[in-house]
Amino acid sequence: MTLGKLMKLYKHYQNYYDFTLKKISYRELEAKINESEEWIPD
């Protein structure tokens, strides 16, 4: 198995299996994290 194939399988795992367990995708999770971060103005 090559590294490229392993990364494709892992990306599929993230997008599909974690979504079926937690009912949230990684894009939605990243959006929530970015939304909740506080930015300090210069």
PyMOL Python script that loads the backbone (N, CA, C, O; Angstrom):
from pymol import cmd

cmd.read_pdbstr("""\
ATOM      1  N   MET A   1       0.848  -1.174   0.000  1.00  0.00           N
ATOM      2  CA  MET A   1       0.000   0.000   0.000  1.00  0.00           C
ATOM      3  C   MET A   1       0.895   1.240   0.000  1.00  0.00           C
ATOM      4  O   MET A   1       1.856   1.337   0.763  1.00  0.00           O
ATOM      5  N   THR A   2       0.559   2.158  -0.857  1.00  0.00           N
ATOM      6  CA  THR A   2       1.355   3.376  -0.946  1.00  0.00           C
ATOM      7  C   THR A   2       0.808   4.417   0.024  1.00  0.00           C
ATOM      8  O   THR A   2      -0.307   4.288   0.531  1.00  0.00           O
ATOM      9  N   LEU A   3       1.599   5.438   0.270  1.00  0.00           N
ATOM     10  CA  LEU A   3       1.183   6.515   1.166  1.00  0.00           C
ATOM     11  C   LEU A   3      -0.026   7.254   0.591  1.00  0.00           C
ATOM     12  O   LEU A   3      -0.924   7.648   1.335  1.00  0.00           O
ATOM     13  N   GLY A   4      -0.051   7.441  -0.712  1.00  0.00           N
ATOM     14  CA  GLY A   4      -1.176   8.117  -1.348  1.00  0.00           C
ATOM     15  C   GLY A   4      -2.486   7.373  -1.141  1.00  0.00           C
ATOM     16  O   GLY A   4      -3.516   7.981  -0.852  1.00  0.00           O
ATOM     17  N   LYS A   5      -2.443   6.058  -1.291  1.00  0.00           N
ATOM     18  CA  LYS A   5      -3.644   5.247  -1.094  1.00  0.00           C
ATOM     19  C   LYS A   5      -4.077   5.282   0.370  1.00  0.00           C
ATOM     20  O   LYS A   5      -5.271   5.348   0.662  1.00  0.00           O
ATOM     21  N   LEU A   6      -3.122   5.238   1.281  1.00  0.00           N
ATOM     22  CA  LEU A   6      -3.434   5.309   2.704  1.00  0.00           C
ATOM     23  C   LEU A   6      -4.111   6.639   3.044  1.00  0.00           C
ATOM     24  O   LEU A   6      -5.076   6.663   3.808  1.00  0.00           O
ATOM     25  N   MET A   7      -3.616   7.732   2.488  1.00  0.00           N
ATOM     26  CA  MET A   7      -4.198   9.047   2.755  1.00  0.00           C
ATOM     27  C   MET A   7      -5.621   9.138   2.180  1.00  0.00           C
ATOM     28  O   MET A   7      -6.497   9.734   2.807  1.00  0.00           O
ATOM     29  N   LYS A   8      -5.858   8.560   1.005  1.00  0.00           N
ATOM     30  CA  LYS A   8      -7.204   8.553   0.430  1.00  0.00           C
ATOM     31  C   LYS A   8      -8.163   7.759   1.307  1.00  0.00           C
ATOM     32  O   LYS A   8      -9.295   8.182   1.539  1.00  0.00           O
ATOM     33  N   LEU A   9      -7.707   6.605   1.794  1.00  0.00           N
ATOM     34  CA  LEU A   9      -8.544   5.797   2.672  1.00  0.00           C
ATOM     35  C   LEU A   9      -8.853   6.530   3.978  1.00  0.00           C
ATOM     36  O   LEU A   9      -9.980   6.472   4.472  1.00  0.00           O
ATOM     37  N   TYR A  10      -7.862   7.214   4.534  1.00  0.00           N
ATOM     38  CA  TYR A  10      -8.056   7.942   5.777  1.00  0.00           C
ATOM     39  C   TYR A  10      -9.018   9.110   5.568  1.00  0.00           C
ATOM     40  O   TYR A  10      -9.865   9.370   6.422  1.00  0.00           O
ATOM     41  N   LYS A  11      -8.900   9.814   4.446  1.00  0.00           N
ATOM     42  CA  LYS A  11      -9.807  10.929   4.150  1.00  0.00           C
ATOM     43  C   LYS A  11     -11.244  10.410   4.019  1.00  0.00           C
ATOM     44  O   LYS A  11     -12.186  11.044   4.494  1.00  0.00           O
ATOM     45  N   HIS A  12     -11.399   9.265   3.377  1.00  0.00           N
ATOM     46  CA  HIS A  12     -12.720   8.652   3.267  1.00  0.00           C
ATOM     47  C   HIS A  12     -13.244   8.291   4.654  1.00  0.00           C
ATOM     48  O   HIS A  12     -14.418   8.513   4.947  1.00  0.00           O
ATOM     49  N   TYR A  13     -12.396   7.744   5.500  1.00  0.00           N
ATOM     50  CA  TYR A  13     -12.787   7.403   6.867  1.00  0.00           C
ATOM     51  C   TYR A  13     -13.264   8.646   7.614  1.00  0.00           C
ATOM     52  O   TYR A  13     -14.302   8.615   8.275  1.00  0.00           O
ATOM     53  N   GLN A  14     -12.513   9.731   7.512  1.00  0.00           N
ATOM     54  CA  GLN A  14     -12.902  10.968   8.187  1.00  0.00           C
ATOM     55  C   GLN A  14     -14.265  11.445   7.693  1.00  0.00           C
ATOM     56  O   GLN A  14     -15.137  11.772   8.497  1.00  0.00           O
ATOM     57  N   ASN A  15     -14.449  11.484   6.396  1.00  0.00           N
ATOM     58  CA  ASN A  15     -15.671  12.042   5.827  1.00  0.00           C
ATOM     59  C   ASN A  15     -16.896  11.163   6.027  1.00  0.00           C
ATOM     60  O   ASN A  15     -17.999  11.682   6.196  1.00  0.00           O
ATOM     61  N   TYR A  16     -16.733   9.866   6.014  1.00  0.00           N
ATOM     62  CA  TYR A  16     -17.897   8.989   6.065  1.00  0.00           C
ATOM     63  C   TYR A  16     -18.166   8.417   7.454  1.00  0.00           C
ATOM     64  O   TYR A  16     -19.241   8.635   8.013  1.00  0.00           O
ATOM     65  N   TYR A  17     -17.214   7.697   8.010  1.00  0.00           N
ATOM     66  CA  TYR A  17     -17.465   6.981   9.249  1.00  0.00           C
ATOM     67  C   TYR A  17     -17.655   7.917  10.434  1.00  0.00           C
ATOM     68  O   TYR A  17     -18.557   7.702  11.244  1.00  0.00           O
ATOM     69  N   ASP A  18     -16.832   8.945  10.553  1.00  0.00           N
ATOM     70  CA  ASP A  18     -17.007   9.881  11.651  1.00  0.00           C
ATOM     71  C   ASP A  18     -18.324  10.634  11.505  1.00  0.00           C
ATOM     72  O   ASP A  18     -18.964  10.955  12.506  1.00  0.00           O
ATOM     73  N   PHE A  19     -18.737  10.920  10.274  1.00  0.00           N
ATOM     74  CA  PHE A  19     -20.011  11.598  10.054  1.00  0.00           C
ATOM     75  C   PHE A  19     -21.166  10.720  10.515  1.00  0.00           C
ATOM     76  O   PHE A  19     -22.113  11.218  11.123  1.00  0.00           O
ATOM     77  N   THR A  20     -21.099   9.423  10.236  1.00  0.00           N
ATOM     78  CA  THR A  20     -22.195   8.540  10.635  1.00  0.00           C
ATOM     79  C   THR A  20     -22.239   8.368  12.147  1.00  0.00           C
ATOM     80  O   THR A  20     -23.309   8.119  12.704  1.00  0.00           O
ATOM     81  N   LEU A  21     -21.108   8.494  12.817  1.00  0.00           N
ATOM     82  CA  LEU A  21     -21.099   8.348  14.268  1.00  0.00           C
ATOM     83  C   LEU A  21     -21.513   9.632  14.984  1.00  0.00           C
ATOM     84  O   LEU A  21     -22.311   9.590  15.920  1.00  0.00           O
ATOM     85  N   LYS A  22     -20.973  10.772  14.549  1.00  0.00           N
ATOM     86  CA  LYS A  22     -21.187  12.036  15.255  1.00  0.00           C
ATOM     87  C   LYS A  22     -22.194  12.949  14.579  1.00  0.00           C
ATOM     88  O   LYS A  22     -22.586  13.962  15.158  1.00  0.00           O
ATOM     89  N   LYS A  23     -22.619  12.621  13.374  1.00  0.00           N
ATOM     90  CA  LYS A  23     -23.572  13.417  12.599  1.00  0.00           C
ATOM     91  C   LYS A  23     -23.078  14.833  12.326  1.00  0.00           C
ATOM     92  O   LYS A  23     -23.875  15.766  12.234  1.00  0.00           O
ATOM     93  N   ILE A  24     -21.772  14.989  12.197  1.00  0.00           N
ATOM     94  CA  ILE A  24     -21.196  16.289  11.827  1.00  0.00           C
ATOM     95  C   ILE A  24     -19.983  16.029  10.942  1.00  0.00           C
ATOM     96  O   ILE A  24     -19.197  15.121  11.209  1.00  0.00           O
ATOM     97  N   SER A  25     -19.836  16.817   9.905  1.00  0.00           N
ATOM     98  CA  SER A  25     -18.700  16.639   9.019  1.00  0.00           C
ATOM     99  C   SER A  25     -17.523  17.470   9.505  1.00  0.00           C
ATOM    100  O   SER A  25     -17.685  18.373  10.326  1.00  0.00           O
ATOM    101  N   TYR A  26     -16.351  17.161   8.998  1.00  0.00           N
ATOM    102  CA  TYR A  26     -15.164  17.906   9.405  1.00  0.00           C
ATOM    103  C   TYR A  26     -15.237  19.358   8.961  1.00  0.00           C
ATOM    104  O   TYR A  26     -14.721  20.233   9.657  1.00  0.00           O
ATOM    105  N   ARG A  27     -15.862  19.641   7.826  1.00  0.00           N
ATOM    106  CA  ARG A  27     -16.012  21.030   7.380  1.00  0.00           C
ATOM    107  C   ARG A  27     -16.875  21.818   8.356  1.00  0.00           C
ATOM    108  O   ARG A  27     -16.551  22.953   8.707  1.00  0.00           O
ATOM    109  N   GLU A  28     -17.987  21.203   8.797  1.00  0.00           N
ATOM    110  CA  GLU A  28     -18.863  21.871   9.755  1.00  0.00           C
ATOM    111  C   GLU A  28     -18.157  22.065  11.094  1.00  0.00           C
ATOM    112  O   GLU A  28     -18.310  23.104  11.735  1.00  0.00           O
ATOM    113  N   LEU A  29     -17.391  21.072  11.512  1.00  0.00           N
ATOM    114  CA  LEU A  29     -16.664  21.168  12.766  1.00  0.00           C
ATOM    115  C   LEU A  29     -15.620  22.280  12.716  1.00  0.00           C
ATOM    116  O   LEU A  29     -15.491  23.049  13.668  1.00  0.00           O
ATOM    117  N   GLU A  30     -14.876  22.373  11.620  1.00  0.00           N
ATOM    118  CA  GLU A  30     -13.886  23.435  11.461  1.00  0.00           C
ATOM    119  C   GLU A  30     -14.562  24.800  11.431  1.00  0.00           C
ATOM    120  O   GLU A  30     -14.027  25.762  11.984  1.00  0.00           O
ATOM    121  N   ALA A  31     -15.724  24.903  10.798  1.00  0.00           N
ATOM    122  CA  ALA A  31     -16.453  26.171  10.749  1.00  0.00           C
ATOM    123  C   ALA A  31     -16.889  26.593  12.149  1.00  0.00           C
ATOM    124  O   ALA A  31     -16.809  27.774  12.487  1.00  0.00           O
ATOM    125  N   LYS A  32     -17.346  25.655  12.962  1.00  0.00           N
ATOM    126  CA  LYS A  32     -17.749  25.976  14.333  1.00  0.00           C
ATOM    127  C   LYS A  32     -16.555  26.423  15.166  1.00  0.00           C
ATOM    128  O   LYS A  32     -16.664  27.354  15.964  1.00  0.00           O
ATOM    129  N   ILE A  33     -15.420  25.765  14.982  1.00  0.00           N
ATOM    130  CA  ILE A  33     -14.216  26.135  15.731  1.00  0.00           C
ATOM    131  C   ILE A  33     -13.771  27.533  15.340  1.00  0.00           C
ATOM    132  O   ILE A  33     -13.460  28.348  16.208  1.00  0.00           O
ATOM    133  N   ASN A  34     -13.735  27.823  14.037  1.00  0.00           N
ATOM    134  CA  ASN A  34     -13.324  29.142  13.562  1.00  0.00           C
ATOM    135  C   ASN A  34     -14.307  30.223  13.995  1.00  0.00           C
ATOM    136  O   ASN A  34     -13.907  31.356  14.263  1.00  0.00           O
ATOM    137  N   GLU A  35     -15.575  29.883  14.062  1.00  0.00           N
ATOM    138  CA  GLU A  35     -16.598  30.837  14.469  1.00  0.00           C
ATOM    139  C   GLU A  35     -16.458  31.208  15.941  1.00  0.00           C
ATOM    140  O   GLU A  35     -16.701  32.352  16.325  1.00  0.00           O
ATOM    141  N   SER A  36     -16.065  30.238  16.761  1.00  0.00           N
ATOM    142  CA  SER A  36     -16.008  30.473  18.195  1.00  0.00           C
ATOM    143  C   SER A  36     -14.690  31.115  18.651  1.00  0.00           C
ATOM    144  O   SER A  36     -14.579  31.555  19.795  1.00  0.00           O
ATOM    145  N   GLU A  37     -13.707  31.169  17.773  1.00  0.00           N
ATOM    146  CA  GLU A  37     -12.435  31.781  18.160  1.00  0.00           C
ATOM    147  C   GLU A  37     -12.587  33.283  18.277  1.00  0.00           C
ATOM    148  O   GLU A  37     -13.280  33.921  17.485  1.00  0.00           O
ATOM    149  N   GLU A  38     -11.927  33.833  19.279  1.00  0.00           N
ATOM    150  CA  GLU A  38     -11.956  35.278  19.449  1.00  0.00           C
ATOM    151  C   GLU A  38     -10.684  35.852  18.871  1.00  0.00           C
ATOM    152  O   GLU A  38      -9.587  35.353  19.124  1.00  0.00           O
ATOM    153  N   TRP A  39     -10.839  36.901  18.096  1.00  0.00           N
ATOM    154  CA  TRP A  39      -9.700  37.556  17.485  1.00  0.00           C
ATOM    155  C   TRP A  39      -9.409  38.854  18.236  1.00  0.00           C
ATOM    156  O   TRP A  39     -10.314  39.637  18.526  1.00  0.00           O
ATOM    157  N   ILE A  40      -8.154  39.062  18.538  1.00  0.00           N
ATOM    158  CA  ILE A  40      -7.735  40.278  19.230  1.00  0.00           C
ATOM    159  C   ILE A  40      -7.314  41.293  18.164  1.00  0.00           C
ATOM    160  O   ILE A  40      -6.384  41.041  17.398  1.00  0.00           O
ATOM    161  N   PRO A  41      -7.998  42.439  18.117  1.00  0.00           N
ATOM    162  CA  PRO A  41      -7.620  43.456  17.106  1.00  0.00           C
ATOM    163  C   PRO A  41      -6.270  44.076  17.440  1.00  0.00           C
ATOM    164  O   PRO A  41      -5.874  44.155  18.603  1.00  0.00           O
ATOM    165  N   ASP A  42      -5.575  44.513  16.400  1.00  0.00           N
ATOM    166  CA  ASP A  42      -4.262  45.137  16.592  1.00  0.00           C
ATOM    167  C   ASP A  42      -4.384  46.520  17.149  1.00  0.00           C
ATOM    168  O   ASP A  42      -3.373  47.187  17.371  1.00  0.00           O
TER     169      ASP A  42
END
""", "prot")
cmd.dss("prot")
cmd.show_as("cartoon", "prot")
cmd.util.cbc("prot")
cmd.orient("prot")
